[in-house]
């Protein structure tokens, strides 16, 4: 059995045995009890045998208001449902021994850095107008954001993350990632940097597709090292999640952005010399069907135009015997393919590897035919890849 609270603790000079940086949270609270040789206030005492006195202390803090809960040890299931936190709230290093319900409104930052959740953590009906910081927090059970489909009609449309809000899950330790759910919310991909999101449940989530440079600037503001690279990894994780849950168009967008983030990291004056630049231009890394199709049409039209300016054989001599091979009169000057419709047909034949007639006789014509023989089928393959990635999973 736990000893009773210290009767004279309000007049003692003994300080709380919590970490020094957490003592502002227990300002005004007397020493409550000893635990393993150390004195604690009721807020920081790591024991479940304090529930009634603890609840009274929490009630006083909320009425002040005092939203500093740094390092506080919560002994029972705690609900802040419906509470309006009008100032910054600090739950960093707090430990929730059971479940916690934060279906609340947060006007300023809500800091849960290094917090430990041993039970369910619910943020379903919560409204965030600033940052929700869960960096390096530990979740040993369910973590829920947003409302389920059957609850959606009853939910306030303004619930969730506001325009100025953000979510920081960096380095969070999640024991059951398949029990982390985001339902009916608008999210930004960079919020999932430095956390493995491959097993998260994203249901009816709208992704706020900002430009990569804007996402990178947001990461720089958080002092994330190698922001392009970390953003690329995040996109890949989200792509795996989307593909495994049969959200193929979404997976395609994430893969495209992952490649683009890598390309932009190394872009510069001579960025076009990199193969990745041409891969992006030709087909959007095999993820943009329209771009691949337009590029294929562009290759066809370009070479048709070139064929209308270089020399092709005007006639082919008839050879009746081997002795005539050396003496036959061949066309070595040639003429352009005219009209343009003829050049278009010829270009299509080259792309299809049909070796159409007439043969090229000038070096320029021969070079263009060889180049289109390479580029045409290659671009057609990129188009086929883009189509397959979108529709043939």
PECOR-V56030 format. One record per residue. N is the residue number from 0. PHI is phi in whole degrees, -180 to 180 (none if undefined). D_FIRST is the distance of its C-alpha to the first C-alpha in Angstrom with 1 decimal. Layout:
N_PHI_D_FIRST + N_PHI_D_FIRST
//
This chain:
0_none_0.0 + 1_-74_3.8 + 2_-69_6.5 + 3_-70_9.2 + 4_-60_12.3 + 5_-70_14.9 + 6_-66_17.4 + 7_-99_20.4 + 8_-65_19.8 + 9_-67_22.8 + 10_-107_25.1 + 11_-86_23.9 + 12_-92_26.0 + 13_-66_23.2 + 14_-101_23.7 + 15_-64_21.4 + 16_-81_20.7 + 17_-73_22.2 + 18_-62_25.7 + 19_-57_28.4 + 20_-72_30.2 + 21_-102_27.3 + 22_-73_26.8 + 23_-64_29.5 + 24_-69_27.2 + 25_-105_24.7 + 26_-58_27.6 + 27_90_27.0 + 28_-90_23.2 + 29_-75_21.4 + 30_-65_18.7 + 31_-104_15.5 + 32_-166_12.7 + 33_-89_12.6 + 34_-149_12.0 + 35_52_13.5 + 36_83_15.5 + 37_-124_16.9 + 38_-89_16.8 + 39_-136_17.1 + 40_-77_18.4 + 41_-66_16.7 + 42_-73_19.4 + 43_-100_18.9 + 44_-63_15.1 + 45_-82_14.6 + 46_-150_11.5 + 47_-83_11.6 + 48_-89_9.0 + 49_-153_12.0 + 50_-58_14.7 + 51_-63_16.2 + 52_-67_16.6 + 53_-64_17.7 + 54_-62_20.3 + 55_-65_21.7 + 56_-66_22.2 + 57_-65_23.9 + 58_-60_26.1 + 59_-65_27.2 + 60_-64_28.2 + 61_-69_30.2 + 62_-75_32.0 + 63_-61_33.1 + 64_-88_33.8 + 65_-134_31.9 + 66_-105_31.7 + 67_-95_30.2 + 68_-116_27.1 + 69_-62_27.5 + 70_73_24.5 + 71_-69_22.2 + 72_-106_19.2 + 73_-90_19.3 + 74_-85_16.1 + 75_-136_18.0 + 76_-64_21.7 + 77_-113_23.8 + 78_-121_27.3 + 79_-110_29.9 + 80_-58_32.5 + 81_82_35.6 + 82_-79_34.5 + 83_-109_37.4 + 84_-87_36.6 + 85_-85_39.8 + 86_-121_38.9 + 87_-59_37.8 + 88_-118_34.2 + 89_-122_32.2 + 90_-109_29.3 + 91_-62_30.1 + 92_65_27.3 + 93_-70_24.9 + 94_-125_22.5 + 95_-104_22.1 + 96_-72_19.3 + 97_-124_20.9 + 98_-90_24.4 + 99_-146_26.4 + 100_-118_29.6 + 101_-115_32.1 + 102_-76_34.9 + 103_-127_35.9 + 104_-111_38.9 + 105_-116_39.0 + 106_-79_42.0 + 107_-119_41.3 + 108_-59_39.7 + 109_-118_36.3 + 110_-105_34.8 + 111_-118_32.1 + 112_-57_33.1 + 113_61_30.5 + 114_-69_28.1 + 115_-120_25.9 + 116_-112_25.8 + 117_-89_23.6 + 118_-124_24.7 + 119_-66_28.0 + 120_-120_29.8 + 121_-113_32.4 + 122_-127_35.3 + 123_-64_37.6 + 124_-99_39.0 + 125_-70_38.5 + 126_-119_41.4 + 127_-115_41.9 + 128_-106_44.6 + 129_-140_43.8 + 130_-84_42.0 + 131_-106_38.9 + 132_-107_37.6 + 133_-116_35.4 + 134_-61_36.6 + 135_61_34.4 + 136_-74_31.7 + 137_-116_29.8 + 138_-121_29.8 + 139_-99_27.9 + 140_-147_29.0 + 141_-69_31.7 + 142_-134_33.5 + 143_-126_35.9 + 144_-126_38.7 + 145_83_41.3 + 146_-99_41.8 + 147_-73_42.8 + 148_-57_46.4 + 149_-71_45.7 + 150_-97_43.9 + 151_-61_46.6 + 152_-66_48.8 + 153_-89_46.0 + 154_-83_44.9 + 155_-67_46.2 + 156_-63_49.0 + 157_-88_47.8 + 158_-66_44.4 + 159_106_43.7 + 160_-98_45.1 + 161_-75_47.8 + 162_-63_50.8 + 163_-98_49.2 + 164_-86_45.9 + 165_-153_44.8 + 166_-129_42.1 + 167_-124_40.9 + 168_-110_39.2 + 169_-57_40.2 + 170_62_38.2 + 171_-64_35.5 + 172_-100_33.7 + 173_-115_33.8 + 174_-70_32.3 + 175_-129_34.0 + 176_-61_37.3 + 177_-72_38.6 + 178_-103_36.0 + 179_-98_37.2 + 180_-126_39.6 + 181_-124_42.1 + 182_-121_43.8 + 183_52_46.8 + 184_-132_46.7 + 185_-106_49.1 + 186_-126_48.1 + 187_-115_49.7 + 188_-59_49.8 + 189_-66_49.0 + 190_-64_45.5 + 191_-107_44.7 + 192_-70_45.8 + 193_63_43.6 + 194_-146_41.5 + 195_-85_42.5 + 196_-98_43.5 + 197_-65_45.2 + 198_-106_42.7 + 199_-67_41.9 + 200_-100_42.9 + 201_-109_45.6 + 202_-116_46.8 + 203_52_49.6 + 204_-95_49.2 + 205_-100_52.1 + 206_-89_52.5 + 207_-83_53.9 + 208_-80_56.6 + 209_-84_57.3 + 210_-66_59.7 + 211_-62_58.4 + 212_-62_59.3 + 213_-68_57.2 + 214_-64_54.2 + 215_-64_54.8 + 216_-63_55.0 + 217_-65_51.6 + 218_-70_50.2 + 219_-62_51.9 + 220_-64_50.3 + 221_-91_46.9 + 222_62_48.2 + 223_-79_48.1 + 224_-74_50.2 + 225_47_53.1 + 226_-61_52.8 + 227_-62_55.7 + 228_-66_54.3 + 229_-67_50.7 + 230_-67_52.1 + 231_-62_54.2 + 232_-62_51.2 + 233_-61_49.4 + 234_-59_52.4 + 235_-65_52.6 + 236_-61_49.0 + 237_-68_49.6 + 238_-66_52.9 + 239_-61_51.2 + 240_-58_48.8 + 241_-65_51.7 + 242_-69_53.8 + 243_-67_51.2 + 244_-106_50.7 + 245_63_54.5 + 246_-100_54.9 + 247_-67_58.0 + 248_-59_59.6 + 249_-66_56.4 + 250_-62_56.0 + 251_-62_59.6 + 252_-64_59.0 + 253_-65_56.0 + 254_-64_58.0 + 255_-59_60.9 + 256_-69_58.7 + 257_-63_57.1 + 258_-66_60.6 + 259_-67_61.8 + 260_-63_59.0 + 261_-65_60.0 + 262_-65_63.7 + 263_-67_63.1 + 264_-62_61.1 + 265_-109_64.4 + 266_-74_66.9 + 267_-176_69.5 + 268_-59_73.3 + 269_-107_73.9 + 270_-61_71.1 + 271_-68_73.8 + 272_-80_74.6 + 273_-84_71.3 + 274_-61_71.3 + 275_-62_68.2 + 276_-65_70.2 + 277_-70_72.8 + 278_-64_70.3 + 279_-64_68.8 + 280_-65_72.3 + 281_-76_73.6 + 282_-153_70.8 + 283_61_67.6 + 284_61_66.2 + 285_74_67.2 + 286_-116_65.1 + 287_-113_67.7 + 288_-62_70.2 + 289_-62_72.4 + 290_-65_72.7 + 291_-64_73.6 + 292_-68_76.2 + 293_-65_77.8 + 294_-67_78.0 + 295_-62_79.7 + 296_-63_82.2 + 297_-63_82.6 + 298_-62_83.5 + 299_-59_86.0 + 300_-68_87.7 + 301_-61_87.7 + 302_-72_89.5 + 303_-62_91.9 + 304_-63_92.8 + 305_-65_93.3 + 306_-66_95.5 + 307_-82_97.7 + 308_-127_98.6 + 309_-118_99.1 + 310_-88_101.8 + 311_-124_101.8 + 312_-58_104.8 + 313_-87_107.4 + 314_-151_109.1 + 315_-122_108.7 + 316_-67_111.8 + 317_-91_113.0 + 318_-110_113.3 + 319_-99_115.7 + 320_-148_115.8 + 321_-64_114.0 + 322_-68_116.9 + 323_-86_116.2 + 324_-60_112.6 + 325_-77_113.9 + 326_-105_116.5 + 327_-66_114.7 + 328_-90_114.4 + 329_-102_110.7 + 330_-81_109.3 + 331_-108_107.6 + 332_-101_107.3 + 333_73_105.6 + 334_-151_104.8 + 335_-64_101.6 + 336_-83_100.3 + 337_-134_101.6 + 338_-73_100.9 + 339_-64_97.2 + 340_-61_96.4 + 341_-67_97.9 + 342_-65_95.7 + 343_-64_92.6 + 344_-63_93.6 + 345_-65_94.2 + 346_-61_90.8 + 347_-63_89.1 + 348_-64_90.9 + 349_-64_89.8 + 350_-61_86.1 + 351_-89_86.5 + 352_61_88.1 + 353_-93_91.3 + 354_50_93.7 + 355_-71_95.9 + 356_-97_99.5 + 357_-83_101.1 + 358_-83_100.0 + 359_-73_99.1 + 360_-115_101.9 + 361_-94_100.8 + 362_-62_98.1 + 363_-62_96.2 + 364_-64_96.4 + 365_-63_95.3 + 366_-65_92.4 + 367_-65_91.2 + 368_-65_91.4 + 369_-62_89.4 + 370_-65_86.8 + 371_-70_86.4 + 372_-62_86.3 + 373_-86_83.1 + 374_-72_81.5 + 375_-60_82.4 + 376_-62_80.7 + 377_-64_77.7 + 378_-68_77.2 + 379_-63_77.6 + 380_-67_74.9 + 381_-65_72.5 + 382_-64_73.3 + 383_-63_72.5 + 384_-64_69.2 + 385_-63_68.2 + 386_-65_69.2 + 387_-62_67.3 + 388_-66_64.1 + 389_-87_64.2 + 390_-123_65.3 + 391_-120_65.3 + 392_-83_61.6
//
